């Protein structure tokens, strides 16, 4: 079992579970499935806001669509470090998780930025692809029209 403590932030992980908390919340993730899903999330009063209900992985948190029910993914590493005296960020604990997909040779890095004293955390996902695609599809309706004025100088030519 690994543990990192900084002020009121506490991170504990092993091969089965990752749990991080501070004075305002606690969140646990299962590491037994190919990618993360929440086991439990609760506030400092013990009220449970999320519990383990999903049998399959919900990828909404990542924003990237994966194939074959994620069977090719595996966890490479989990690491946590205290980050202090940064020029543009307050002191916090950085938890980094790296996954690799053997099928597509894609690497996913997930970072949690855990701040002491406030009931929130920051999150960043990075996807490294073996091949850089020309474009990504986005299913949001009206996306093209929403950004149309920013994309084309000669708008009439592209209508």
VENCOR-V281135 format. One record per residue. PHI is phi as a letter, one per 30 degrees, with the letter a starting at -180 (* if undefined). Layout:
PHI
PHI
This chain:
*
c
b
b
b
b
h
c
d
b
b
b
a
b
d
c
b
c
b
b
a
b
d
c
a
b
b
b
c
d
c
d
c
e
b
e
b
d
c
a
b
b
c
d
d
j
d
c
c
a
b
d
b
d
d
c
d
c
c
e
d
c
i
b
d
c
c
h
h
i
d
d
d
b
d
c
b
b
b
b
b
d
c
b
h
d
d
b
b
d
d
a
c
c
c
c
b
b
c
b
c
d
d
c
h
c
c
c
c
b
c
c
c
c
c
d
i
b
d
a
b
c
b
b
c
b
c
c
c
d
b
d
d
d
a
c
d
b
d
d
d
i
d
d
d
d
c
e
d
d
d
b
d
c
d
d
d
c
d
